[in-house]
Amino acid sequence: MTALADSLTFRHGPDWQNRIALAPLTNMQSNDDGTLHDDEYRWLTRRAEGGFGMVMTCAAHVSQAGMAFPGQLGICDDAQLPGLTRLADGLRAAGAVSSVQLQHGGRRANAQISGRPVVAPWDDPSKGATALTTGEVEQVVHDFVDAAVRAERAGFDGVEVHGAHGYLIAQFLDTRSNHRTDRYGGSTRNRFRIVHEIVDGIRAAVSPNFQLGLRLSPERYGIVLDEARALAFEVLDRGNLDYLDLSLWDAFKEPYDEAHHGRRLIDFFTDLPRGNTRVGVAGKITDAPGARECLERGADFVLIGTAAILHHDFARSIVADPTYRALQQPVPADHLVGESVGPAFLDYLSTNWDDFVA
């Protein structure tokens, strides 16, 4: 049986010391220009010190137009390199493999903070979004590739492409609304195209020892489970990814679609042939038994969100204690401050989640 403490190898890049990764978490702790803030540095390096095998940043915008929330880390300008380099160095010194999550907000971007028009795969007056031209979609692909190259220059061990949660790449996958008539819309092949172009472009542009992951949402946001499974099969089969990160919201639940009830959502993906590509899962994994169960059901690793906010050393704790469980929510603000949650992150948790901060 695979154990949480077992190291994990990849096609490219360094081994992880264990099967536990920090999930990419919105925290609003960076500066307004996307440069690194001390609070963001402390938050992430503390998790590296806490035993996480891989530590990933929050979603970092790959272009100014893609900025989705205040205090978002950026990776679209060389002016952001000094902070990114400091962070990569700090995570390595603390013992973790490092990754930047690359993101574009699309119709979920915020023009008030980005200063740029909102763009999307289709015109969306409700969001003030206009449809990208074919040439502009090609530029988005270049932006993701350029951001990955910038991450490698900064000294990170890898990047993850954010194709989940209704942001721009996931919008292209939306079967309800992406009816573009160019090569990026309509058919399943066309809607999947941007994912493959970004992944293939990054792999061609970075060195052989640079890790590359992809995050997908298997359902919701206009994504059909059967199509998500088909896309997962394709990216696993092509061999350019080092890992696929599945954001399940709840790693122990059945699919939303009643037609697929009777089987857990995780099981629709862990049975796919994967070669040397690893598969990780995220969603309500808050104790050691739950993390082990995900591995037992075929995942190669787990990504931890809530429990990592509550405990900087959650990874070390579940390796050491097979019964370890995170604190129940809500928790006092002082506890989170002691876990290196900065003021902006604390305010975000307080105002956006009614069960997090007591």
Helices and strands as residue ranges (DSSP letters): E 20-22, H 38-49, E 54-61, G 64-66, G 78-80, H 81-93, E 97-103, G 106-108, H 111-114, E 118-120, G 125-127, E 129-131, H 134-154, E 158-163, H 168-173, H 188-205, E 211-216, H 225-238, E 243-247, G 258-260, H 267-270, E 278-282, H 288-296, E 301-304, H 306-310, H 314-320, H 333-338, H 343-352
